[in-house]
Amino acid sequence: MLIVLLAYTVYVVVNTQGLATESLTYSGTWGLPFFTIVAAHVGTALTGALNAADISRHLEKRRGLGNHIWGHLLGIAPAMMYMALVGLIFGISTDTANPVYAIMEVAPSPMIGVAMLVFVLAAQISSNLTLNIVPPVHVLQDALDVSWERGLVITGILSIASFPWVLFSGGEIYFLFINAYSVPLGPVLGVLLADYWLFRAGDTSINSLYDKSRDSKFWFINGVSVTAVASVLIGSGASLLMMDLSWMIGLPVGFLAYVVLRKVDLDQQTADYLSETEAPAAD
């Protein structure tokens, strides 16, 4: 429904406003500004990528990995590219890339404009439930041992206290915020990819992932993997050197750091060191 609605608005925009030909023929540099935009655009979806397991772990596994690959390719990539294209056309034609403002500009009547905004609101609710509500509530449940309902209330309060309307009020603030919170998220994703694909070969016990006891194979050292934490810190430090590319730098650096530290078995070395320092002194 949203795809059809946005297609209609694009049709109205192009027919009433036209497309600036200089924008279509502009060659660009394919330099840092281009990759900065890509980094910010993907940065908005990183929370969803990192928390995909919270959404999909309850699904029945029927066709193996194909479900996840095709589900993400068909469910996420086309929609994001479509929205980016719509925003681009709105920006070229109406001098505003904000779909809400553009819709009100081109709506043939106030009633149709209101109807369009209702659908936009529905889209915001559906996307925010998945990307911005479920992940933090799960974190609060694990960190504070609270119920889903209480975690939901805390998340709602924090979402207001963070003043998102200020963060997204200007281009400079927006890019700074997106790239800043992507600094640790890129390396985290790199660590997850390296651990799952290279060292576990896709063989992960779902129950063990959510098992907090010492018997879990993910217990590591007092419930913390020194290798993973060190890799995230290394990747985050590399990201800070060039914030405009943030996760683009942090993800591969975090990935490589985890591979190297895992090869030298940093977790075991740390465990051995701690056991030696905690051993009682001889009489």
HELIX and SHEET records of a PDB file:
HELIX    1   1 LEU A    2  GLN A   17  1                                  16    
HELIX    2   2 THR A   21  THR A   25  1                                   5    
HELIX    3   3 LEU A   32  GLY A   43  1                                  12    
HELIX    4   4 LEU A   46  LEU A   50  1                                   5    
HELIX    5   5 ALA A   52  SER A   56  1                                   5    
HELIX    6   6 LEU A   65  GLY A   75  1                                  11    
HELIX    7   7 ALA A   77  THR A   94  1                                  18    
HELIX    8   8 PRO A   99  VAL A  106  1                                   8    
HELIX    9   9 PRO A  110  ASN A  128  1                                  19    
HELIX   10  10 LEU A  129  ILE A  133  3                                   5    
HELIX   11  11 VAL A  134  LEU A  144  1                                  11    
HELIX   12  12 TRP A  148  ALA A  161  1                                  14    
HELIX   13  13 PRO A  164  LEU A  167  1                                   4    
HELIX   14  14 GLY A  171  LEU A  193  1                                  23    
HELIX   15  15 ALA A  194  PHE A  199  3                                   6    
HELIX   16  16 ILE A  206  LEU A  209  1                                   4    
HELIX   17  17 VAL A  226  LEU A  240  1                                  15    
HELIX   18  18 SER A  246  LYS A  263  1                                  18    
HELIX   19  19 LEU A  266  GLU A  278  1                                  13    
END                                                                             
